[in-house]
């Protein structure tokens, strides 16, 4: 390893040379308080910026050991430090001048959720921070003086202010750590109390707008109906109260614009911890919960949807169903079966984004179209079995069909953003409006043994080098999906992806699997189990090409990894 003075000497030597001479800087350099790694140098000043990494020991940083004692606190501390670092570098980005991206200093922008990111990772020995720098140039001529200013003036100042405990707002950091431990305590208590979700009193659920996830000012605070109020005894905050949603089938109803979808949206994002001030800090949902919807045109490969769809007129086998262009009903049926395979114990659905003929058939329709002529067993008729026989709860927003009242264990009416428990009232009314009894096939868990083929695009399957993986390229399209090789993976309707860095990580994980784990024998669950073990053991670095993972990735849940694999047309 070289030291900082060696880096200064090299910078002086390449000043005014052509831009490719910057490549000579790649390597590691010991500064006074940290080690600087130049992992990748951009090809020209207009290309993606260079990948930089710094490492500093806990002894140097000085944070209390209690703040990185386990995975929860490490992720929380890393999130806090990333936010602090971004604040500092925003004062210096583009203060060094030049062409193209010259002078850019950037790191991940964290949203309202606390995610494990490659931007900052913490072990029991050290802190690693990753970010980008645009190496300065005039045209395509190196301006080493400006880069020296970034590396020796700007960067050390940012690191000292962001990564040293003595310069941290200690009370604010303690609040972040304590909040995470309280949120984790609620998740534990959900299982103990047979709940699938908890919404604390005084939570702020509405967001500023469709493009802003910050809390809406002057909105109606959430208050639990007395019949559903439960207490949560937390290690730091003490005892708090709020609405507990019990396991089983829960219906959320109410007039338009009264807060039904707002509540459901808060619940679907309750699988993540949220930062202080978000308003949803104590909205906590079972971390396996999966939001489902119809996806017209979705790709489906070899999924057993016979639990919901049978006896198609074209005699297509629904026990191993494939299509390049799914209907709303077949896509939603596949989504539920894939969710079962992913281990989800809670399904979240909104009638507005569901296929109507998949969800329910009213009495009149049953009279007109006989059971023998209808291949779909609607979700209405399967939800009870999903809970009783598979242990999967449902939270459903409904607004058009009263048939759902007959299967609900709990009914919550949203009235001007105020939840009202109308379960007892609904049960009394159900007797006045009975449903026609329908015969349906017996419930049986779907059987899937899907194997990824070696003949998938980007995998050699014949000729010289047969069986050896080709290197696939990834192009990420924000949160909406990515291009892997020549195949688009469409993730627009995976609504619990909250950050484009999760999408980038999904591309990285799928690429790794295609290049290293496809053997024509492993099933999708077997492959994802291997990936999950590597993710737990080594983090996202396990899937990186080369020696170091760059900034720009966030860990997705297992549910989103399954969703990604299931939408890969390879």
C-alpha positions in Angstrom: 0.0 0.0 0.0 1.2 3.5 -0.9 0.7 6.6 1.2 -0.9 9.9 0.6 2.4 11.6 -0.4 2.9 9.0 -3.1 -0.5 9.9 -4.5 0.4 13.6 -4.5 3.6 12.8 -6.4 1.7 10.8 -9.0 -0.8 13.6 -9.5 1.9 16.1 -10.2 3.5 13.6 -12.7 0.3 13.3 -14.8 -0.8 16.9 -14.7 -1.7 18.1 -18.2 -1.4 14.6 -19.7 -4.2 12.9 -21.7 -7.1 11.6 -19.6 -6.2 7.9 -19.8 -3.1 8.6 -17.6 -5.5 8.8 -14.6 -5.7 5.0 -14.8 -2.3 4.9 -13.1 -3.9 6.2 -9.9 -5.8 3.0 -9.3 -4.8 1.5 -6.0 -4.8 2.1 -2.2 -3.3 5.0 -0.2 -2.9 5.5 3.5 -4.0 8.9 4.7 -3.7 10.0 8.3 -7.1 8.8 9.5 -8.3 6.6 6.7 -7.3 4.4 3.7 -8.4 5.7 0.3 -9.1 3.2 -2.5 -9.4 4.2 -6.1 -11.2 1.2 -7.4 -12.2 2.2 -10.9 -11.1 5.2 -13.0 -13.5 6.6 -15.6 -12.5 6.5 -19.2 -13.1 10.2 -20.0 -14.5 13.2 -18.2 -18.0 12.6 -19.7 -18.2 8.9 -18.7 -19.7 7.5 -15.4 -17.6 8.9 -12.5 -14.8 7.1 -10.8 -15.4 4.6 -8.0 -13.9 5.6 -4.7 -13.8 3.9 -1.3 -12.6 4.8 2.1 -12.0 2.7 5.1 -11.5 3.8 8.7 -11.2 1.8 11.9 -13.7 2.0 14.7 -10.9 3.2 17.0 -10.4 6.2 14.7 -14.1 6.8 14.2 -14.9 6.5 17.9 -18.6 5.3 17.7 -19.9 3.3 20.7 -19.6 -0.4 20.2 -23.4 -0.7 21.1 -24.1 1.1 17.8 -22.6 -1.7 15.7 -23.2 -4.7 17.8 -25.5 -6.6 15.4 -27.0 -6.4 11.9 -29.8 -4.1 12.9 -27.6 -1.4 14.5 -25.0 -1.7 11.8 -27.5 -1.0 9.0 -29.0 1.8 11.0 -25.6 3.4 11.8 -24.5 3.0 8.1 -27.8 4.7 7.0 -27.2 7.6 9.4 -23.6 8.0 8.3 -24.5 7.9 4.6 -27.1 10.7 5.1 -24.4 12.8 7.0 -21.8 12.2 4.3 -24.2 13.3 1.6 -24.9 16.5 3.5 -21.2 17.2 3.7 -20.2 16.4 0.1 -23.1 18.5 -1.2 -21.1 21.5 0.0 -18.2 20.6 -2.3 -19.6 18.8 -5.4 -18.6 20.6 -8.6 -16.4 23.1 -6.7 -13.5 21.7 -8.6 -14.0 22.8 -12.2 -13.6 21.2 -15.6 -15.3 19.4 -18.4 -18.2 16.9 -18.2 -18.5 15.4 -14.8 -15.3 17.0 -13.5 -15.6 17.9 -9.8 -18.7 15.8 -9.1 -18.7 14.1 -5.7 -21.8 12.0 -5.0 -23.1 9.2 -2.8 -26.4 7.4 -2.5 -29.4 9.6 -1.7 -31.4 7.9 1.1 -35.2 8.1 1.2 -37.6 7.6 4.0 -36.8 3.9 4.5 -33.7 2.6 6.1 -32.0 0.2 3.7 -28.7 -1.7 3.7 -26.6 -0.1 1.0 -23.2 -0.5 -0.6 -22.6 3.2 0.1 -21.7 2.4 3.7 -21.0 -1.0 5.3 -19.9 -1.6 8.8 -18.2 -4.7 10.2 -17.0 -5.4 13.7 -13.6 -3.9 12.7 -14.2 -0.9 10.4 -16.4 1.4 8.4 -16.3 1.3 4.6 -17.9 4.2 2.6 -18.2 4.1 -1.2 -19.0 7.1 -3.4 -18.2 8.6 -6.8 -15.8 11.4 -7.9 -15.6 12.9 -11.4 -11.9 13.2 -12.0 -11.3 16.8 -13.4 -10.1 17.6 -16.9 -10.0 20.5 -19.2 -11.4 19.0 -22.4 -9.7 15.6 -22.2 -6.5 16.9 -20.6 -6.0 16.0 -16.9 -6.3 18.8 -14.4 -4.5 17.1 -11.5 -4.5 20.3 -9.4 -8.3 20.2 -9.1 -8.3 16.5 -8.2 -5.6 17.1 -5.6 -8.0 19.8 -4.1 -10.8 17.2 -3.9 -8.7 14.3 -2.4 -6.6 16.3 0.0 -8.9 19.2 1.0 -12.6 18.5 0.3 -12.7 14.8 1.1 -10.8 14.8 4.4 -13.0 17.6 5.7 -16.2 15.7 4.7 -14.9 12.5 6.3 -14.0 14.2 9.6 -17.4 15.8 9.9 -19.5 12.8 8.8 -17.6 9.7 10.1 -16.1 10.9 13.4 -18.3 10.4 16.5 -16.9 13.5 18.2 -18.4 15.7 15.4 -21.7 13.9 15.3 -25.0 15.1 16.7 -24.9 12.4 19.4 -28.5 12.8 20.5 -29.8 12.5 17.0 -27.7 9.4 16.3 -28.8 7.8 19.6 -32.4 8.5 18.6 -31.9 6.7 15.3 -30.4 3.6 17.0 -33.1 3.5 19.7 -35.8 3.9 17.1 -34.5 0.9 15.1 -34.4 -1.2 18.2 -38.0 -0.2 19.1 -39.1 -1.0 15.6 -37.5 -4.4 15.8 -39.2 -5.0 19.1 -42.6 -4.3 17.5 -41.8 -6.9 14.8 -41.1 -9.5 17.4 -44.3 -8.6 19.3 -46.4 -9.0 16.1 -45.7 -12.7 16.2 -46.3 -13.0 19.9 -49.6 -11.2 19.7 -50.8 -13.0 16.5 -50.8 -9.8 14.6 -49.7 -9.1 11.0 -49.4 -5.3 11.3 -49.4 -2.4 13.8 -50.2 1.2 13.2 -49.3 3.5 16.1 -51.7 6.2 17.3 -50.7 9.7 16.0 -49.0 8.2 12.9 -49.0 10.4 9.8 -49.9 8.2 6.8 -50.6 10.6 3.8 -47.6 11.6 1.7 -46.9 15.0 0.2 -47.5 13.8 -3.4 -47.2 10.9 -5.8 -43.5 11.8 -6.3 -42.7 12.7 -2.7 -42.6 10.2 0.1 -42.3 12.9 2.8 -45.2 13.3 5.3 -48.1 15.6 4.3 -48.3 18.6 6.6 -51.5 19.2 8.5 -52.9 15.8 7.7 -55.2 13.9 10.0 -53.2 11.8 12.5 -54.1 8.1 12.8 -56.0 7.0 15.8 -56.9 3.4 16.5 -60.5 2.3 17.1 -60.8 1.2 20.7 -61.7 -2.4 19.8 -58.5 -2.9 17.9 -56.2 -0.9 20.1 -53.2 -2.8 21.4 -50.1 -1.8 23.4 -46.5 -2.3 22.5 -43.9 -2.1 25.3 -40.7 -0.8 23.7 -37.2 -0.9 25.2 -36.6 2.9 24.7 -39.9 4.7 23.9 -41.8 2.9 26.6 -45.4 1.8 26.0 -47.1 3.0 22.9 -50.6 2.3 21.6 -52.1 1.8 18.2 -54.2 -0.4 15.9 -53.2 -4.1 15.7 -54.4 -5.9 12.6 -54.9 -9.6 13.6 -53.9 -12.6 11.5 -56.7 -13.7 9.2 -58.7 -11.8 6.6 -58.9 -8.1 7.1 -61.1 -5.9 4.9 -60.4 -2.1 4.5 -63.5 -0.3 3.2 -64.9 3.2 3.0 -65.9 5.9 0.5 -63.6 7.2 -2.1 -60.8 9.5 -0.9 -61.3 8.5 2.8 -57.9 6.9 3.2 -58.3 3.2 2.3 -55.4 3.1 -0.2 -53.3 5.5 2.0 -53.5 3.0 4.9 -52.7 0.0 2.6 -49.7 1.9 1.1 -48.4 2.5 4.6 -48.8 -1.2 5.5 -47.1 -2.4 2.3 -44.0 -0.2 3.2 -44.2 -1.2 6.8 -41.9 -4.1 5.9 -39.1 -1.5 6.1 -38.0 0.7 9.0 -38.5 4.4 8.5 -36.5 7.3 9.8 -37.5 9.6 12.6 -40.0 12.3 11.4 -41.4 10.2 8.6 -44.7 9.8 10.4 -44.7 6.0 9.8 -42.0 5.2 12.2 -44.3 2.9 14.1 -46.2 1.5 11.2 -44.8 -2.1 11.2 -45.9 -5.0 9.0 -44.9 -8.6 9.0 -41.6 -8.4 7.0 -42.7 -11.1 4.5 -45.8 -9.2 3.5 -46.3 -9.0 -0.3 -48.3 -6.5 -2.3 -50.1 -8.2 -5.2 -51.9 -6.9 -8.3 -52.8 -7.9 -11.8 -50.2 -7.4 -14.5 -51.7 -7.6 -18.0 -49.0 -8.8 -20.4 -46.8 -10.3 -17.8 -44.5 -13.2 -18.7 -45.2 -16.5 -16.7 -43.2 -19.7 -17.0 -44.3 -23.1 -15.6 -46.3 -21.9 -12.6 -49.0 -24.1 -11.0 -52.1 -21.8 -11.0 -54.6 -24.6 -10.7 -55.6 -23.4 -7.3 -57.4 -20.6 -9.0 -57.7 -21.5 -12.7 -58.7 -24.8 -14.2 -60.4 -26.4 -17.2 -59.4 -23.8 -19.8 -61.3 -24.2 -23.1 -58.0 -24.7 -24.9 -57.2 -27.6 -22.6 -54.0 -25.8 -21.5 -52.5 -27.4 -18.3 -52.7 -24.9 -15.5 -50.6 -27.1 -13.2 -47.6 -26.0 -15.3 -48.9 -22.8 -16.9 -46.8 -20.6 -19.2 -47.6 -17.5 -21.3 -45.7 -14.7 -22.9 -48.7 -12.3 -22.4 -50.7 -13.0 -19.3 -54.3 -11.8 -18.7 -55.1 -9.9 -15.5 -56.5 -13.0 -13.9 -53.7 -15.4 -14.8 -51.1 -12.8 -13.8 -52.7 -12.3 -10.4 -53.1 -16.1 -9.9 -49.4 -16.5 -10.7 -48.4 -13.7 -8.4 -50.2 -15.4 -5.4 -48.6 -18.8 -6.1 -45.2 -17.2 -6.5 -45.7 -15.3 -3.2 -46.5 -18.6 -1.5 -43.2 -20.0 -2.9 -41.4 -16.9 -1.6 -42.6 -17.6 1.9 -44.9 -14.6 2.3 -47.3 -14.9 5.2 -49.4 -11.8 4.4 -50.9 -10.8 1.1 -51.9 -7.1 0.5 -54.4 -6.4 -2.3 -56.3 -3.4 -3.5 -59.5 -4.2 -5.5 -58.7 -1.2 -7.8 -55.5 -2.8 -9.1 -56.8 -6.4 -9.2 -58.5 -8.3 -12.0 -62.2 -8.1 -11.2 -63.1 -11.5 -12.5 -60.2 -13.0 -10.5 -61.4 -11.5 -7.2 -65.1 -12.2 -7.1 -68.2 -13.4 -9.0 -71.5 -11.9 -7.8 -74.7 -13.9 -7.4 -76.2 -12.6 -10.6 -73.1 -13.6 -12.6 -73.2 -17.1 -11.0 -76.7 -17.5 -12.2 -76.0 -16.4 -15.7 -72.6 -18.2 -16.2 -72.7 -21.6 -14.5 -69.7 -23.0 -12.5 -69.0 -25.5 -15.3 -68.4 -22.8 -17.8 -66.2 -20.6 -15.6 -62.5 -21.8 -15.2 -61.7 -19.2 -12.5 -62.1 -20.0 -8.8 -62.1 -16.4 -7.5 -59.9 -15.2 -4.7 -63.0 -14.7 -2.6 -63.4 -18.4 -2.4 -59.8 -19.2 -1.6 -58.8 -16.6 0.9 -60.2 -18.6 3.8 -58.3 -21.7 2.9 -55.1 -19.7 2.4 -55.3 -18.7 6.0 -56.7 -21.8 7.6 -54.5 -24.3 5.6 -51.5 -22.3 4.6 -51.2 -19.7 7.4 -51.4 -16.8 4.9 -53.3 -13.7 6.0 -54.9 -11.2 3.7 -55.4 -7.5 4.0 -57.8 -6.3 1.2 -59.0 -2.9 0.2 -62.5 -3.3 -1.3 -65.0 -0.8 -2.5 -67.4 -2.4 -5.0 -68.5 -5.8 -3.9 -70.2 -6.7 -0.6 -69.4 -10.3 -1.1 -66.0 -9.8 0.6 -67.7 -9.0 3.9 -68.7 -12.7 4.1 -65.1 -13.9 4.4 -63.7 -11.1 6.6 -62.6 -11.7 10.1 -62.0 -7.9 10.7 -63.5 -5.0 8.8 -62.0 -1.5 9.1 -64.0 1.4 7.6 -61.9 4.5 6.8 -64.0 7.5 7.5 -62.3 10.8 6.7 -59.0 9.1 7.5 -60.3 7.8 10.8 -60.4 4.0 11.1 -63.6 2.5 12.5 -64.0 -1.2 13.4 -67.3 -2.3 11.9 -66.7 -6.0 12.1 -69.7 -6.7 14.5 -72.1 -4.6 12.4 -71.0 -6.4 9.2 -71.5 -9.8 10.7 -75.0 -8.9 11.6 -75.7 -7.7 8.1 -74.2 -10.7 6.3 -77.1 -12.8 7.5 -79.5 -10.6 5.5 -77.5 -10.9 2.3 -76.4 -14.5 2.1 -74.1 -15.7 -0.7 -75.0 -18.6 -2.9 -72.9 -21.6 -1.9 -70.5 -22.7 -4.6 -68.8 -26.0 -5.1 -65.1 -25.7 -5.7 -62.2 -28.0 -5.9 -60.4 -29.0 -2.7 -57.6 -26.8 -1.6 -54.1 -28.1 -2.2 -50.8 -26.2 -2.1 -49.4 -25.4 -5.5 -46.5 -27.6 -6.7 -43.7 -25.8 -8.4 -40.4 -27.3 -9.4 -39.2 -24.8 -11.9 -35.7 -25.1 -13.2 -33.8 -22.3 -14.9 -32.4 -23.6 -18.3 -28.9 -23.4 -19.4 -30.2 -22.3 -22.7 -31.3 -18.9 -21.3 -30.0 -15.9 -23.2 -26.4 -15.1 -22.4 -25.5 -18.8 -21.5 -23.5 -20.9 -23.9 -25.2 -24.2 -24.5 -23.3 -25.7 -27.4 -20.0 -25.6 -29.3 -16.7 -24.5 -28.0 -16.8 -23.6 -24.3 -20.2 -25.2 -23.9 -21.7 -24.6 -20.5 -19.4 -21.7 -19.6 -21.3 -18.5 -18.8 -20.9 -15.4 -20.9 -20.6 -12.0 -19.3 -23.9 -10.3 -19.3 -24.3 -6.5 -19.1 -26.9 -4.7 -17.0 -28.6 -1.4 -17.7 -30.9 -0.2 -14.9 -34.1 1.8 -15.7 -34.6 3.5 -12.4 -37.0 1.6 -10.1 -38.9 0.2 -13.1 -36.6 -2.6 -14.1 -33.4 -3.4 -16.0 -31.9 -4.8 -19.1 -29.9 -8.0 -18.6 -28.1 -9.0 -21.8 -30.9 -8.5 -24.4 -33.7 -9.3 -22.0 -35.8 -6.6 -20.2 -36.9 -7.4 -16.7 -40.0 -5.4 -16.0 -40.5 -4.6 -12.3 -42.9 -1.6 -12.6 -45.6 -3.4 -10.7 -43.4 -4.6 -7.8 -44.7 -1.9 -5.6 -42.5 -2.6 -2.5 -39.3 -1.7 -4.4 -38.7 1.8 -2.9 -35.3 2.7 -4.4 -33.6 2.3 -7.8 -30.6 0.9 -5.9 -32.7 -2.1 -5.0 -33.4 -2.6 -8.7 -29.7 -2.3 -9.5 -29.0 -5.0 -6.8 -31.7 -7.3 -8.3 -29.9 -7.0 -11.6 -26.6 -7.8 -10.0 -28.0 -10.8 -8.2 -29.8 -12.2 -11.3 -26.7 -11.7 -13.4 -24.6 -13.6 -10.8 -27.1 -16.5 -10.7 -27.3 -16.7 -14.5 -23.5 -16.8 -14.8 -22.7 -19.1 -11.8 -25.6 -21.1 -10.5 -27.5 -22.3 -13.6 -26.9 -26.1 -14.0 -30.1 -27.4 -15.5 -31.0 -29.1 -12.2 -31.4 -26.5 -9.4 -34.9 -25.1 -8.9 -35.6 -21.4 -8.5 -36.1 -21.8 -4.7 -32.8 -23.7 -4.4 -30.9 -21.0 -6.3 -32.5 -18.2 -4.3 -31.6 -20.1 -1.1 -27.9 -20.1 -2.2 -28.1 -16.4 -3.0 -29.8 -15.6 0.3 -27.0 -17.5 2.2 -24.3 -15.6 0.3 -26.2 -12.3 0.9 -26.3 -13.0 4.6 -22.7 -14.1 4.8 -20.9 -11.5 2.6 -23.5 -8.9 1.6 -23.9 -7.6 -2.0 -20.1 -7.9 -2.4 -20.6 -11.6 -3.0 -22.1 -10.8 -6.4 -19.7 -8.1 -7.5 -17.3 -8.5 -10.4 -13.7 -7.6 -9.6 -12.4 -6.8 -6.2 -14.9 -4.2 -4.9 -18.6 -3.5 -5.1 -19.2 0.2 -6.0 -21.7 2.6 -4.5 -25.2 2.4 -5.9 -26.8 -0.8 -4.6 -29.3 -1.5 -1.8 -30.3 -4.9 -0.5 -33.7 -6.1 -1.7 -36.0 -8.5 0.3 -36.3 -12.2 -0.6 -39.8 -11.5 -1.9 -38.4 -9.0 -4.5 -35.7 -11.4 -5.5 -38.4 -14.0 -6.3 -40.4 -11.4 -8.2 -37.4 -10.5 -10.3 -36.5 -14.1 -11.2 -40.2 -14.8 -12.0 -40.2 -11.9 -14.5 -37.0 -12.8 -16.3 -38.0 -14.1 -19.7 -34.9 -16.1 -20.0 
